[in-house]
Amino acid sequence: TRLPTVGNLFSPANLKAPFVVFREIPGILPVTFAGFCFACVQGCILAFFVTQLTTETGFSLAVAGAAFSAMQLSGTFARVGMGWLADRLGGPRALTLLATASSAMVFVLSRISPAWSFWMVMLVGLVVGTTSTSWNGVYLAEVARRAPPGRVGDATSGSTFFTFSGYLLAPILFALAIPFVGSYSACFSVLALVALLTVPALWRGMRKQPG
């Protein structure tokens, strides 16, 4: 067996493989777009939540760190709950509920002010973690479910190539937008709309779901 080389990694066949998946596997494109939007939202929240709390609303680093920890903790446990919910409602419906709740909570996050109490900020962290960072497992399961026999690896690698680009691109665009829109809060308000873009993509995915 030949070992992979840099030349093979960047060969035309490998570079076009993620795009081929969308043509060859029905229903992967809308699910991938939904995953991309989820990744944009999660990436920006994880990158800028603490900064917003400390630089824009005046909370201490201890308060911001506690809220961020609450977010991470709730997201970890919520992934198990989302798997249970997806088993009963179906992946697209569970993700649609998550996207709608995530959009609402990101908007609430954008409204945080210095007048809010420590416990209110903690509650926002907990709920944002539940709604905006617990989608990953359901998304991957949905991609695998749509793949034909023997193509799960192709479907997963092709879809996640684009989905995880959201983690890279969205925080960069968020940071570049701050000087133009004037605040982290305004950027988070726009991000709430990005989360909502997931819904029509998932509705389309429901019409194309196999079996």
C-alpha positions in Angstrom: 0.0 0.0 0.0 1.4 3.4 -1.0 1.7 6.0 1.7 -0.1 9.3 1.2 2.0 12.2 -0.1 1.5 15.9 -0.2 1.0 15.6 -3.9 -1.8 13.1 -3.4 -3.4 15.3 -0.7 -3.7 18.3 -3.1 -4.5 16.2 -6.2 -7.4 17.4 -8.3 -9.4 14.4 -7.4 -9.1 15.1 -3.7 -9.7 18.8 -4.0 -13.0 18.3 -5.9 -14.2 15.4 -3.7 -16.2 17.6 -1.2 -18.1 19.1 -4.1 -18.8 15.8 -5.8 -20.6 14.6 -2.7 -23.3 17.2 -3.1 -24.0 16.0 -6.6 -23.9 12.3 -5.9 -25.7 12.2 -2.5 -29.2 13.7 -2.4 -30.1 15.8 0.6 -26.6 16.4 1.8 -26.4 20.1 0.6 -29.2 21.5 2.8 -27.9 19.6 5.8 -24.4 20.9 5.1 -25.7 24.5 4.8 -27.5 24.1 8.1 -24.3 22.8 9.7 -22.3 25.7 8.3 -24.7 28.2 9.9 -24.6 26.4 13.2 -20.8 26.4 13.1 -20.7 30.1 12.3 -22.9 30.8 15.3 -21.0 28.5 17.7 -17.6 29.7 16.5 -18.4 33.4 17.1 -20.0 32.8 20.5 -17.0 30.8 21.7 -14.6 33.4 20.4 -16.3 36.6 21.5 -18.7 35.9 24.4 -16.2 36.6 27.1 -14.8 39.6 25.3 -18.3 41.1 25.0 -19.0 40.6 28.7 -15.7 42.2 29.8 -15.1 45.0 27.3 -18.5 46.1 26.3 -20.8 45.4 29.3 -18.2 45.8 32.1 -18.4 42.5 33.8 -15.4 41.1 35.6 -13.3 38.4 34.0 -14.4 36.1 36.8 -18.1 36.6 36.0 -17.4 36.2 32.2 -15.3 33.1 32.8 -18.1 31.6 35.0 -20.7 32.2 32.4 -18.5 30.7 29.7 -17.9 27.6 31.8 -21.6 27.3 32.3 -22.0 27.5 28.5 -19.5 24.8 27.9 -20.9 22.5 30.6 -24.5 22.8 29.4 -23.5 22.2 25.8 -21.7 19.0 26.8 -24.7 17.5 28.6 -27.2 18.9 26.0 -25.6 16.9 23.2 -26.9 13.7 24.9 -30.3 15.2 25.3 -30.3 16.3 21.6 -29.5 12.8 20.6 -32.5 11.5 22.6 -34.7 14.2 21.0 -33.5 13.4 17.5 -34.4 9.8 18.0 -38.0 10.8 18.6 -38.5 13.7 16.3 -36.0 13.0 13.6 -32.8 14.8 13.0 -34.1 17.7 10.8 -36.9 18.5 13.2 -34.6 18.4 16.3 -32.1 20.7 14.5 -34.9 23.1 13.4 -35.9 23.4 17.1 -32.3 24.0 18.0 -31.8 26.6 15.3 -34.9 28.6 16.3 -34.0 28.5 20.0 -30.4 29.3 19.2 -31.5 32.4 17.2 -33.6 33.6 20.0 -30.9 33.1 22.6 -28.2 34.7 20.6 -30.4 37.8 20.3 -30.9 37.7 24.1 -27.1 37.5 24.4 -26.8 40.6 22.2 -29.0 42.5 24.7 -26.9 41.9 27.8 -26.3 45.1 29.6 -24.3 46.2 32.7 -27.6 46.3 34.7 -28.0 42.5 34.4 -27.3 40.5 37.5 -24.6 37.7 37.8 -27.3 35.1 37.8 -29.0 36.4 34.7 -25.7 36.3 32.8 -25.1 32.8 34.1 -28.6 31.7 32.9 -27.9 33.1 29.4 -24.6 31.2 29.3 -26.4 28.0 30.3 -29.2 28.3 27.7 -26.9 29.5 24.9 -24.7 26.5 25.5 -27.7 24.2 25.3 -29.1 25.7 22.2 -26.0 26.8 20.2 -23.3 24.2 21.0 -25.2 20.9 21.1 -26.0 20.4 17.4 -22.8 18.6 16.3 -23.8 15.0 17.0 -27.3 15.3 15.5 -25.8 16.9 12.4 -23.2 14.2 11.9 -25.8 11.5 12.4 -28.1 13.1 9.9 -25.2 13.3 7.3 -24.4 9.6 7.9 -28.1 8.6 7.6 -28.4 10.2 4.2 -25.3 8.5 2.8 -25.8 5.4 0.7 -24.1 2.2 1.8 -20.3 2.5 1.6 -20.4 6.3 1.2 -20.6 7.4 4.9 -17.0 8.4 4.9 -17.3 10.4 1.7 -20.5 12.1 2.9 -19.1 13.0 6.3 -15.7 14.3 5.0 -17.3 16.3 2.2 -20.0 17.9 4.4 -17.7 18.7 7.4 -15.2 20.3 5.0 -17.7 23.1 4.4 -19.4 23.0 7.8 -16.2 23.5 9.7 -15.1 26.3 7.5 -17.7 28.2 9.3 -15.6 27.9 12.5 -12.7 29.5 10.6 -14.5 32.2 8.5 -17.2 33.5 10.8 -15.1 34.7 13.7 -12.8 36.5 11.2 -15.8 38.3 9.6 -17.2 39.0 13.0 -14.0 40.7 14.2 -13.7 42.7 10.9 -17.3 43.9 11.2 -17.0 45.2 14.8 -15.5 48.6 13.7 -18.2 49.1 11.1 -21.3 48.2 13.1 -19.9 49.7 16.4 -20.4 47.0 18.9 -20.2 43.3 19.7 -23.9 43.4 20.5 -24.8 44.5 17.0 -22.7 41.7 15.5 -24.4 39.2 17.8 -27.8 40.5 16.5 -26.7 39.7 13.0 -25.5 36.3 14.1 -29.0 35.6 15.4 -30.3 36.0 11.8 -27.6 33.6 10.6 -28.9 30.9 13.0 -32.4 31.5 11.6 -31.1 30.8 8.0 -30.7 27.2 9.1 -34.5 26.7 9.3 -35.4 26.9 5.6 -32.4 24.7 4.7 -33.6 22.0 7.2 -37.2 22.3 5.9 -35.8 21.5 2.4 -33.8 18.7 3.9 -37.0 17.2 5.4 -38.6 17.0 2.0 -35.5 15.1 0.7 -34.9 12.9 3.7 -34.6 9.2 2.8 -36.9 6.5 3.9 
